[in-house]
Amino acid sequence: MSWKIPLFDLDYGPEEEQAVLDVLRSGWLTMGEVTGRFEAAFAEACGVKHAFAVANGTVALHLACLGVDIKPGDEVIVPALTFVATAACVRYVGATPVFADIVSPDDLTLAPESVESLITPRTRAIIVMHYAGYPCDMAAFRALAEKHNLKLIEDAAHAPGAELDGRRAGSWGDVAAFSFFSNKNLATGEGGMVTTDDDEVAAKLRRLRSHGMTSLTWDRHRGQALSYDVTDLGYNYRPSEMLSALGLVQLSKLDANNQRRRELTTAYHELLTELVPKVGIPFTGQQAGAACHILPILLPEGTHRPDFMDAMKTRGIQTSIHYPPIPEFTAYRATSGGLEGLPFTRAVAEREVTLPLYARMSLDDVRLVAESVREVLGAKQKL
């Protein structure tokens, strides 16, 4: 379908085209020199010692769990309101995801109080997720992890470039995972990054990313190694040089594009408050430092969400849901307990709708979306 205003759009231009052409003409397509430059630039941007580019955000989360030695039988506390990969990565290593609540309908990030209530002797780690690009209360989570001797993992898929108390997302936890999927603020189609300040974790991530090998094809191509040993059960989670080339260009645009997203988000909040005051607007007034990845709203109680989304579709405006809560998925329902004990997640689960947001949007686009929300909700008292 051809959307008048899509949910997201890429900020791509001649620089991205040239970056890919340069890789193709170099004759070296797999992980090599360009990836090394991307990793160094990303580590500097995050304020961390180590960054490892990978094939996608899900494998970044898997490596993060492996990097801090989460094992079968462990429990890891995760948000119920997040993409399924946040919980799937815990299951990949044989551990059990335990689902925690969000702060409130005004703040859809993970609640420290809910997390602490779920800690047991089997708890090994906490995975926070910076929902919509708004950093969690990382000081509270850092203190909680230290109090209970837990590892702290950041799912920063929504939050490249986000900042809290002078520190970037990806620098607060023992390890962090980023996604560069096509709808992300830094988009390469697929791709991801793992960051850490821990040298031992970094050494493990470096090995596991490429089959547990002690040297890489790029090392041997440069004459820096003749052979290799395999010291771990590793994986092929390497990125291509083309992904890394796109990442370098996108990284150079990230701060400016995040600032544009903040401006658009502020405009959305002002217009929606004026035009549709009965709509809930999470994170109002919290744009400073946020990556503003998506624009979530909460429909009025009793609104039939599918009808609302269909009506927006007829106006050419794409919407989405972020997210169906993981405990309600078939693959998790039998062991998760559903949304029992998660009142705020339950409260927003049927009401959240995500409106379009991307750096190339205009203020006129924002106004059109906001006016369309008013028209659709005003058409009937209950959709």
C-alpha positions in Angstrom: 0.0 0.0 0.0 1.1 3.5 -0.8 0.8 5.5 2.5 0.3 9.3 2.6 2.2 9.2 5.9 4.0 6.0 6.7 4.9 4.8 10.1 8.6 5.4 9.5 10.8 6.4 6.6 14.6 6.3 5.9 16.9 9.3 5.9 19.0 8.0 3.0 20.8 9.9 0.3 23.9 10.0 -1.9 26.2 9.4 1.1 24.7 6.0 1.8 24.8 5.1 -1.9 28.5 6.1 -2.1 29.4 4.2 1.1 28.0 1.0 -0.3 29.6 1.5 -3.7 32.9 2.0 -2.0 32.6 -1.3 -0.3 31.6 -3.1 -3.5 34.5 -1.6 -5.3 36.9 -2.6 -2.5 36.4 -6.2 -3.2 36.1 -7.0 0.5 32.5 -7.6 1.6 32.6 -9.5 4.9 33.5 -8.0 8.3 36.7 -6.0 8.0 38.2 -2.6 8.0 34.9 -0.6 7.6 33.3 -2.6 10.4 36.3 -1.7 12.6 35.8 2.0 11.9 32.1 1.7 12.6 32.7 0.0 15.9 35.3 2.6 17.0 33.0 5.5 16.1 30.0 3.9 17.8 32.0 3.2 21.0 33.1 6.8 21.1 29.5 8.1 20.5 28.3 5.9 23.4 31.2 6.7 25.7 32.2 3.0 26.1 35.4 1.1 25.6 34.1 -1.7 23.4 31.6 -2.0 20.6 31.0 -5.1 18.5 28.9 -4.9 15.3 26.7 -7.9 14.6 24.2 -9.1 12.1 21.0 -7.9 13.8 19.6 -6.7 17.1 18.3 -10.1 18.3 21.8 -11.7 18.1 23.1 -8.6 19.9 20.8 -9.5 22.8 21.8 -13.2 22.6 25.5 -12.3 22.8 24.8 -9.9 25.7 23.2 -12.7 27.7 26.1 -15.0 26.8 28.6 -12.3 27.6 27.5 -12.0 31.3 27.3 -15.8 31.7 23.5 -16.3 32.0 23.0 -20.1 32.1 20.2 -22.7 32.1 18.2 -22.5 35.3 18.8 -18.8 35.8 16.0 -16.3 35.9 16.2 -12.9 34.1 13.7 -10.2 34.8 12.5 -8.4 31.6 9.7 -6.0 30.6 6.4 -7.5 29.6 5.9 -4.5 27.2 8.7 -4.9 24.7 9.5 -6.7 21.5 9.6 -10.5 21.8 13.4 -10.7 21.2 14.0 -9.2 24.7 12.6 -12.4 26.2 13.6 -14.8 23.4 17.3 -14.1 24.0 16.9 -15.3 27.6 15.4 -18.5 26.4 18.1 -19.0 23.9 20.6 -19.5 26.7 18.3 -21.8 28.6 17.2 -19.3 31.3 13.7 -18.2 32.2 12.3 -14.7 31.5 10.3 -13.3 34.3 8.0 -10.4 33.3 7.8 -7.1 35.2 5.5 -4.1 34.9 5.9 -0.6 33.5 6.1 2.5 35.6 2.7 3.8 34.7 0.5 4.8 31.7 2.5 8.0 31.6 5.9 6.2 31.5 6.1 2.9 29.6 9.6 2.0 30.7 10.4 -0.8 33.2 9.4 -0.1 36.9 12.3 -0.7 39.4 9.7 -1.5 42.1 8.1 -4.2 40.0 11.5 -5.7 39.2 12.6 -5.8 42.8 9.5 -7.6 43.9 10.3 -10.4 41.4 13.9 -11.1 42.5 14.5 -14.6 43.8 17.6 -16.6 44.6 17.6 -17.8 40.9 17.6 -14.3 39.5 20.8 -13.6 37.6 20.2 -10.4 35.6 17.8 -7.6 34.7 17.2 -6.5 31.1 15.9 -3.0 30.9 14.4 -1.7 27.6 14.5 2.0 26.8 11.0 2.1 25.4 10.4 4.5 22.6 13.9 5.9 23.1 13.2 7.2 26.7 15.9 6.0 29.1 14.8 3.9 32.1 15.6 5.0 35.6 19.2 3.7 35.2 20.5 5.0 38.6 17.7 3.0 40.3 18.5 -0.1 38.2 22.2 0.2 38.8 21.6 0.4 42.5 19.2 -2.5 42.4 21.7 -4.6 40.4 24.5 -3.9 42.9 22.3 -4.5 45.9 21.3 -8.0 44.7 24.5 -8.9 42.8 22.8 -9.0 39.5 24.0 -8.3 35.9 22.4 -5.3 34.2 21.7 -5.6 30.4 20.4 -2.7 28.4 18.1 -3.4 25.4 18.8 -0.1 23.7 17.2 -1.0 20.4 15.0 2.2 20.6 17.7 4.4 22.1 20.9 5.1 20.0 22.0 8.5 21.0 19.7 8.8 24.0 21.2 10.4 27.1 20.5 10.4 30.8 22.4 12.4 33.4 25.2 13.0 31.0 25.6 9.3 30.0 24.5 7.7 26.8 22.3 4.7 26.5 24.5 1.7 26.2 27.0 2.9 28.8 25.0 2.2 32.0 24.7 -1.6 32.0 27.3 -4.4 32.2 26.5 -4.9 28.5 24.0 -3.4 26.0 22.4 -4.3 22.7 21.3 -2.1 19.8 19.3 -2.8 16.7 19.7 -1.1 13.3 16.6 -2.5 11.7 15.0 -0.4 9.0 12.6 1.4 11.3 15.3 2.4 13.8 16.8 5.9 14.4 20.1 4.5 13.0 19.0 2.1 10.2 21.0 -0.3 8.1 18.3 -2.7 7.1 19.5 -5.3 9.5 22.5 -5.1 11.9 23.1 -4.3 15.5 25.8 -3.6 18.1 26.9 -4.8 21.5 28.6 -2.4 23.9 30.5 -2.9 27.1 33.1 -1.4 29.4 34.1 -4.8 30.8 37.3 -6.1 29.2 36.5 -9.8 30.0 33.0 -9.5 28.6 34.5 -7.9 25.5 37.0 -10.7 24.9 34.2 -13.2 25.2 31.9 -11.3 22.8 34.8 -11.0 20.3 35.2 -14.8 20.2 31.6 -15.8 20.3 30.6 -13.4 17.4 32.7 -15.4 14.9 32.5 -19.2 15.7 34.7 -19.0 18.8 37.8 -18.5 16.5 41.0 -16.9 17.7 41.5 -15.0 14.4 39.3 -13.7 11.7 39.3 -14.0 7.9 40.2 -10.3 7.8 43.3 -10.9 10.1 44.5 -13.7 7.8 43.9 -11.5 4.7 46.1 -8.9 6.2 48.8 -11.4 7.0 48.3 -11.1 10.8 47.5 -14.7 11.3 48.2 -18.0 9.4 45.6 -20.2 11.1 43.2 -20.2 14.1 42.0 -22.2 17.1 38.4 -22.5 18.2 38.1 -22.0 22.0 34.3 -21.6 22.5 31.0 -22.8 20.9 30.6 -19.6 18.9 28.2 -18.3 16.3 28.3 -16.6 12.9 26.9 -13.3 14.0 29.2 -11.1 11.9 27.9 -8.1 9.9 28.8 -7.4 6.3 30.9 -4.4 5.4 28.0 -2.9 3.5 25.9 -2.8 6.8 28.8 -1.2 8.6 29.3 1.4 5.8 25.7 2.4 6.0 26.0 2.5 9.8 28.9 4.9 9.6 26.9 7.4 7.5 23.8 6.9 9.6 25.8 7.5 12.8 27.0 10.8 11.4 23.3 11.9 11.1 22.1 10.5 14.4 22.4 13.4 16.7 20.7 15.8 14.3 18.0 13.4 13.4 17.3 12.7 17.1 17.0 16.4 17.7 14.5 16.6 14.8 12.5 13.7 16.3 12.4 15.6 19.6 11.0 18.7 17.9 8.4 16.6 16.1 7.4 14.8 19.3 7.0 18.1 21.1 4.8 19.3 18.2 2.7 16.1 18.4 2.2 16.4 22.2 1.1 20.1 21.9 -1.3 19.4 19.0 -2.8 16.2 20.5 -3.3 17.9 23.9 -5.1 20.8 22.1 -7.1 18.8 19.6 -7.8 15.5 21.4 -7.4 16.0 25.1 -9.0 12.6 25.9 -6.1 10.8 24.3 -3.3 9.7 26.7 0.2 10.8 25.8 3.0 8.9 27.5 6.3 10.7 28.2 4.9 14.2 28.0 7.6 16.7 28.7 10.3 14.1 28.7 11.9 14.7 25.3 15.1 16.2 26.5 17.8 13.6 26.1 15.4 11.0 24.6 15.9 9.4 21.2 12.2 9.7 20.5 12.1 6.5 18.4 8.3 6.1 18.3 5.3 8.2 19.2 2.9 6.1 21.4 -0.6 7.3 22.4 -3.3 5.7 24.5 -6.8 5.7 23.0 -9.7 6.7 25.3 -11.1 3.8 27.4 -13.6 1.8 25.4 -12.3 2.7 22.0 -12.1 -0.3 19.6 -8.5 -0.1 18.5 -8.8 -2.1 15.2 -11.5 0.2 14.0 -9.4 3.3 14.9 -6.4 1.9 13.0 -8.5 1.0 10.0 -10.0 4.5 9.9 -6.5 6.0 10.0 -5.5 3.6 7.2 -8.4 4.9 5.0 -6.9 8.4 5.4 -3.5 7.1 4.2 -1.9 7.2 7.7 0.0 4.1 8.9 -0.2 3.1 12.6 1.1 0.2 14.6 1.1 -1.3 18.1 4.2 -1.3 20.4 3.7 -3.9 21.7 1.4 -6.8 22.2 2.6 -7.9 25.7 4.9 -10.9 25.5 3.1 -12.9 28.3 0.0 -13.1 26.1 1.8 -14.7 23.1 1.0 -18.4 22.6 4.7 -19.4 23.0 4.8 -17.7 26.4 1.3 -17.9 27.8 1.5 -21.3 29.4 4.6 -20.4 31.6 4.3 -16.7 32.1 1.1 -16.3 34.1 -0.2 -13.8 31.6 -0.6 -10.2 32.8 -1.4 -11.2 36.4 0.4 -8.8 38.7 1.2 -6.4 35.9 -1.6 -3.8 36.3 -0.1 -1.0 34.3 0.9 -3.2 31.4 -2.6 -4.5 31.4 -4.0 -1.0 31.5 -2.2 0.1 28.3 -2.1 -3.2 26.4 -5.4 -2.7 24.6 -5.1 1.1 24.2 -1.6 1.8 22.8 -1.3 2.9 19.2 1.9 4.2 17.6 1.6 7.2 15.3 4.1 8.0 12.5 7.4 9.5 13.5 10.6 9.9 11.5 13.2 12.6 10.9 12.0 13.6 7.5 8.5 14.3 8.6 7.3 17.9 8.4 5.3 19.8 10.9 2.4 19.8 8.4 2.6 16.0 8.5 2.3 16.0 12.2 -0.7 18.3 12.1 -2.4 16.1 9.5 -1.9 13.0 11.7 -3.2 14.8 14.9 -6.2 16.2 13.0 -6.9 12.8 11.7 -6.8 11.3 15.2 -9.4 14.0 16.2 -11.6 13.3 13.2 -11.6 9.5 13.7 -12.2 9.7 17.4 -14.9 12.3 16.9 -16.7 10.3 14.3 -18.2 8.1 16.9 -18.2 8.1 20.7 -16.9 4.6 20.6 -15.1 3.1 17.7 
